[in-house]
Amino acid sequence: MTVRLRLRTIALTELRRRWRSLKSNTGQLIAIAFVVVMSMAFSIAGLAGLYFFGAAIADGSVETPLEWVRMAFVYAWIGIAAFGGYRAYAIALRPDNVDGLLTTVSHREVIGGLLLAELLLWSVPAVLVGTVGATAFAVGLQSLVVVPLALATVCAVITTALVTGFVAALVVRNSGVRSRLLTRLRTVFFVILGLAYVGLIVTQNFASVLDPLFRLLSPTPVGWFGDLATVWSPVGGSSLRAGGALLASVAWLLVAAPVLSRLAAWLWYADGVSVEHERPASQPTAERSRLDGLVPAPLLGVIHADWKRARRAPITLSFSLYPLIVLVGPVTTTVQTGEVGGTLPLWVTLCGAWIAGSLFSLNVLGTQGATLPVTLLGTGPGRALVGGHALAGVLLCTPVTVATVIGLGIVSPLSTGTLAVLGVAALVLCVSAGFIASGIGTVFPRFEAVSVSRSTKAIVPSTIAFGVYSLVLVVVALPVILGSSTVVGHWVASVFDVSTLAVSVVGLALTTALAVGAGGASAFLSIRHVESYRLG
């Protein structure tokens, strides 16, 4: 078998493996289908935009068309390099059974096959979309010579950007493999990057990052791709820069080939460092003493077990952060206006309770894993499991939620009375959310592990349990949320000729009654399910 055939075989095998993995994840398939449908709508608008942009250039309406084309290709190159680098770090450089591959073929062929798989994954849709887009632009520009030039530019951009992303990912992974300090700080780095990304989304200040990168890359061969796509056309791309872009692309690929090979060898043949989290013998006792005497011993054991699992593998709790999505809109509005509106404390009240219940209580039986048989043999396991899981989330989320709601309420236009109502509501909802979730989780348990990342599997709550729990919690919280809102609360107060504080208090009373009723019934159901559960 020749080297070329081995590269093709590795790439096709990797693509088949990813497709099988994707088919087994129904939720991911639905999400991808939704993205594809939405992308088609945006693509139609984009094609129209390219046509009119070409027509505007043809009639002289655009003063500096070449600068716009350069900007488009520079931003495209940055996006492909960044996203391709992330995919290389998280997915492509972690093939299944890499040790077995390295015993049959060389590391050069493995990295080449993985890079070829990514190129195929990107190039097929890019060439299709690029062909249609280039044709629309060329028709508007009345210069069909743009079509083959634009396609050649698209291929050059994708290839060089993906290779750059792979090199960057290999450098990062090699640094982590060889540095104990970087391995320890890896989670901190990812948290900082995540916060920075969320901050960019909230502030919508992408220009602060992209503009310096554009000014940096515009005079380089990356910026010359705009000339390559528009040379010999009315746009007026430079032939010299176009040739420089081609020569620089070829030169970079020739240089990157041995660099990728060497970096891959350093990564896959390295022993790597391991970080052992050593704890003093007295630390567990010190931790236990903080709650000892306040919480019964069986519940305390479950609480500490939940917290230890969360510290060791925080990614397994990533599903519980989904409620934060609803805060994106209110937080974005707050950042843009510079003022805290009256709705943000309401959303924080709901989201804090939402997270408190979903952290540990939404899969009481499945979370025990291999220890479930031993747990069920204990005395009264239902009360310990249900109460312990619920309190684990309550103790973590309640102080943060109540403090955040009160802090935001102070700087918001909410009245003091409404703020006090919201503070009590946050306390009631956070305390009851775990017990509400426990019963739903025992009705819809999940015992099998699912993939939560490329290399991590964990037992997480089922999608049905999370959906039902979310619906029930929203219904429970709805009275106090509506009663405390500036729109609905004032409308109800005007209809019944009462004060807005009275409406908020009535809403709090209804929410408390629903929370106590739903939480008590759900906890009772959960305890019965646990104590009557039999291993099949």
N, C-alpha and C positions, 0 to 999 in steps of 0.2 A: 504494500500500500504506500503510495507516494505521500509526501508531506502535504501537498495540496488536498488530496483526498482525505487525509486525517483531519486537517483543519475543517473541511466541510462537514465531516462526520461529527466532530465535536460540536460544531455550531448547531447543526440540525438536531442532534441529541439534546442539547441544552434547550433549544426552542420547544421540542416535544415535551420535555420534562416540565417546563414552565406552563405549557398549555394544559397538561394533565393536572398540575397543581391549581391552575386557575379554574378549571372545570369543577373541581371538588369544592370550591368556595363559591356558593351561590350568591352570597352578599356582594362579593367582589365582582362577580359577573354582572349583577344588576347595576352596580355603581359604574362599571366601565361602559355598559350599554347606555346608561343615562348620559355619561360624558360624551359618548360618540354622537348621540342624538343632538345634544346641545351644541357640540362642535359643528355639526352639519349646518345648523341654523346660523352660527357665527361665520362659517365658511362662505355661505351664500352672500352674506353681507360683505365679507372681505373681498370676494370676487368682484362685487359691484364697486367697492371702493377702489380696487386696483384698476378697473376699467376707467373710472372717472378720473383717477389720478393720472393715468397715462394720457387721457384726453386733455386734461388741464396742462400737462407738460407740452403736448403737441401744439396747443393754441397759445402757449406762452404765458399762461396764468400763474405758473409757479416760477419764482425767481431763481431759486437755487435747488433744482431737482436732484442734482448729484449728492448734495449733503443729506437730503432726506433718504435717498437710497442707501447711502453709506450707513446712516444711523440705523436703518432697518436691519441691515446685514450684521452690523456690530452687535446690536441687541439680540438678534437671533443666535449669533455665535456664543455670546455670554450665557444665554439661557440654556442652550444645548450643552455647553461645557459644564455648567453648574448642575443641571439635572442629570446629565450623563455621569458626572463624577459621583453624585449621590447614589445613583443606581449601581455604579461599579462598586462603591464602598459597601452598600447594604445588600446587594443581590448578586451582581455578576461575578465578583471575586470570591464568592462563597459557593462554588458548585458542590453538588452532592458527591460524596466519596472522592474528594480531591486527592487523598492519599493513594487510592486505587488508580486514579488516572495517572498520577506521577510515576507509578511503577510500570506503566505500559507505554506511555509516550513522554516526551520531554516537556519541561515547563514552558519552553518556547511555543510548542504546539498547543498546549493548554491555554495559555494567555492569548495566543492568536485565534484559537477557536472561539473563546469567550468574547473577544473583541468583534469577531466576525458575526457572532450571534446578535450582539447589540447593534452592529451596523445594519444587519438585515431588518431588525426590528424597527429601526428608525427610518431606514432608507425607503422602504416600500411605500408607507403612507406619505413620506416627504416628497418622493418623486411624483406620486399621483397628484397630490395637492399642488406641488410646484409646477407641474405641467399645465394644469388648468389655470392656476394663478398667473403664470408667465404668459399664457395665451391671452387671457383677459387683459393684462397690462399691455401686451404687444398690439392687440387690436385697438385699444384706446390710444396708444402711442403712434399707431400706423407704421410700425416697424417690426416685422416678423423675425428679424435677425436676433431680437431679444430672447426668443424662446429657447434656442439651444444654448445661448450664453447663460441665461438664467438657470437652466437645468444644470449646466456644468458648475456654476457657482454654488448652487444648493448642495450638490454632491461634495464639493470641496469644503464647504462650511461644515456639513455634518461630519465628514471624516476627520478633519483637523480638530474640531471641537470635541468629538468623542474621544479621540486619542489623548487630547489634553486633559479631559476629565479622568480618564483611566490613569494617566501618569500622576495626577494630583491625588487620586484615591489611593494608589499604591504607596505614595510617599506618606500619606496620613496613616495608613494601616501599618506600614513598616515602623513608623515612629511609635505607634502604640504597642507593637509587638516587642520592641526592644527597650522601651523606657517604662520602668515601674511607676514613675511619677505621672507620666501621661496616661497610663492605664488607670491609675487611681482617679485622675481628674477627668476621665472621658465623659462621665455622666454630667459633670459640671459644665464642660464645654458644650455638650448637646443642649443642656438647659438654657445656657446663655444664647446659643444660636436660635433656639426655638423662641425665646422671649424677644430676641431682636427681630425675627421674622414676623411674629405676631404684632410687634410694635410698628413695623413697616405697614402691615395691613391696616392696623387701626388708624395710624396717622396718614396713611396713603401718601407717604413721602418717599416714594421709590426713586424720585429724581435725585435725592441726596446720595444714593448709592450708585445709580446708573450713570448720572452725568459725569462724575469723575472717571468712571471706567471708560465711558465713551471718549472723553478727552485724552485718556491714556492710550487707548487702542486705535483711535482714528488715524494717527500718522503711521501706524504699523501695517504690515500686510493684512491684518484682520480688517482694517478699514478699506483696504484696496479691493476687497471683494465687491464693493459697490461699483468700482470701475470695471471689474471683470464682467459683471452682469450687464453693463450698459455701454460697453465699448462699441464703436461703429453704429451708434444710435443717436437720435436727437438729444438724449440726455447729456452726451458729451463726456463719457468716461475716458480716462487717460489710457492710451495703449501701453505706455511704459509701466504704469501702476498695475494694469491688468496682467501684463507679463510677469511683473514682480510678485503678484499674488499667486500665480501658478507655480513659479519657481520656488517661492517660500513654502508653499504647501508641500511640494514634493520633497524639499530639503527637510522640512520638519518631520515628515513621515519616515524618511530615511534615518534621521537621528533618533526618532522616538522608538523605532523597532528594537535596537539593542538596549535602550533605556528601559523599555517595558520588560524585556526578557530578564535583565539583571534585577530589576525591582521585584518581579514575580518570583525569581529564585530566592532572593533574600526573604521574601514573605513566607513562601510555602515550605522552605527548608529550614526555617528558623525554629528553635525550640520554644521561643517566646517566654515572657515573664508571667508569673502568677502572683496574684495579690491575695494574701491570706489575712482575713479580718480577725485578728486576735483580740480577745476581750479579757480583761482582768477577771479573775475568779469572783471578785466581790461585786462586779457590775450587775449581774442579774439580781442579786439580793438587793442592791441599792434601788434598782428599777422597781422591784416588787414592793419595796417598802413604801413607795409613793402612794400606792392604792391599797396596800394591805390594811385591812380593818374597815375600809370603805366599801369594798366589793368582795363578795364571797369568793373563796378560793377556786371553785370550778369555773366560774365566769372569768376570773382573773387569768387563769391558764389559757382560755380561748382568746382573750384580748391580747395577751403577749404573743401568742402564736400568730395571730393575724398581723400584728405590727412587725414581727420578725420576717414574715413572708413578704410584707410590703417593702421592707428595707433591702432584702436580698434580691428581689426581682420586681422593682417598681413598674416595669413595663407591663406586667400582668394586670395592673389596675388601670391601664390606659383607657379602657372602655368607660370607666366611671367619670372621665373628663368630658365625655360627649355633651353633657348639659351646658358646658361653658360656651358652646357654639351660639347659644341664644343670647349670650352677653356681648357678642361681637358688635351687633348693631348699636345697642345703647352706649357701649364704651366708645365706639367710633364717634358717635354724635357728641359725647361728652368731651372727647379730645379735640374735635374740630371746633366746637363752640366755646370751649374753655369754661363751661358751666355744667354743674351736676343737675340734671333734670329730676323731676319728681318720680320718673318711672324706673331709674336705675336701682334705687334701694329695693323696689318691688321685685325686680328680676333677680337681684342678688339673694333676696330672701328665698325665692323659689329654687334657684340653682344650688344654694348651699344645702338645703334639705335634700334636694335631688341627689347630690353627690354623697351626702351622709348615709343615705339608705342603700345606695348602689355599691359602696366600697366593699363591704364584707358580708352583707346580709342577703344578697340576692341569689345565693347558691349555697345554702346552709349544708346540704348533704354532699354536693359535689366537691366543695372546697376541701373536705376532709381527705379526699384522695385515698391512699392506701391505708390510712389510719381509721377509716370509717368503721370497719368491723370491730376494732378494739374500742372505739368510742361508743358504739351502740351497746356494748356489753357493760358499760358503766352504770352507776346508779343515777336514774333521772337524767339521761343525756340530753333530752329535749330542752329543758330549762337552761342548762349550761350552754348549749350550742346557740340557741336562739338569743338568749340574753347576752352572751359574750360577744357574738358577732355584731349585734345591734349596738352595744356599748362601745365597741372598738371604733365604729364610725362616729358615734355621738361625741365621744371624748376628743376626737381629732377635729371634727368639723364645726361643732356648736360654738366654741369660743371664737373661732375665726369668722364664722358667719354673722353672729350677733354683733361682734365688734365692728365688722365691715359695714353692716347695715346701719348701725348707729352713727359711725363716722361719716358715711355718705349722707345720711339723713340730716346731720347737723349743717352741712354746707349746701343742702338742697332746699327748695322752697316749701318742703313739707312742714306742717305745724308741729309743735312740740307734742301735742296729744297723739297725732298720727304717727309720729316717730316712736313714741312709747308703745303704741299698738303694734307697730312693725317689729320692734325689738322682742316683744313677747311672742309674736307670731313666729319669728325666726327660731326662738327657743322651742316652742311647741312643735313646729314642723320638723326640726332637726332631731328632736328626741323621739318622735313617733315614726319618722321615715324608716328607720332600721327595722322596726317591728312590722310595719306595713310590708316592707320588702321581703321579710323572712317567709311569710305565708305564701306569697306569690312564687318565691324561689323554690319552695318545696313542692308546689303543684307542677311547676315546669322546671325540673332540675336538669343539669347537664353533668355527666360523669366523664365524658371523653375529653381529652385535651385537643385544643385547636391551635392553629398558628396565630400568634399575636405579633410576630415579626418574622423576618427571613430565617432566623436561626433559633427562635424561641417558641416553644409550645407550652400552653398552660390551660388549666381548667377554668373557664370563665363562665359567667351566667349566660343562659340561652337568650337569643334575640327576642323570643316571645315573652320571656319573663321580664326583660328590660322594658319592652313596649307596654306590657300590661301595668307594670309598676309605675312607669312614667305617667300613664293615663290616670291611674288612681290617685297619684300624688297631686297632679294638676287639679283634679276635681276637688280634692280635700283642701287645697290651698286657694282655690278660686274665690270663695267668699271674702276672705280678708284682702286678697290682692285687688279685687274689684272695689271693695268698700274703701280701700285706702288710696285708690287712684284718683288723680285730680279731675279726670273726666267723668267716669262712672259714679264715683263717690259724690261729686257735686250735683250730678243729675238726679241721683236718688234722693239726696238731701232736699233739693228743690221740689221734687214731686211730693214727698211726704212732709215737707215743711219742718224738717229737723236739722240739727247741726251736722256738719260733716264728721265731727268726732263721734257722734252717736252712730252714724253709719259704719264707721271703722270699727267701733266696739262691737256692734252687732255682727259684722263680718268676722271679727276675731272669735266671738262666741260660737258662731256656726262652724268655723274652721276647727276650733278646739274640740267641739262635739264630734265632728267627723273624724278628726285625727285620733281621738281616744277610742271611738267606736271601731274604726277601721284597723287601728294598731292593735287593740285588744283582740278583736276577732281573728286578725291575721296571725298574731303570735300564738293564740290558742290552737289555731289550725296547724301552724308550723310545728308546735310541740307534739301534737298528736301524730303528725306525719312522721316525725323523727322517731318517736318512741314505738310506733307501730311498724316502722320500716323493716323489711326483711330482705336480706341479700338473696338474689335469685341465682 
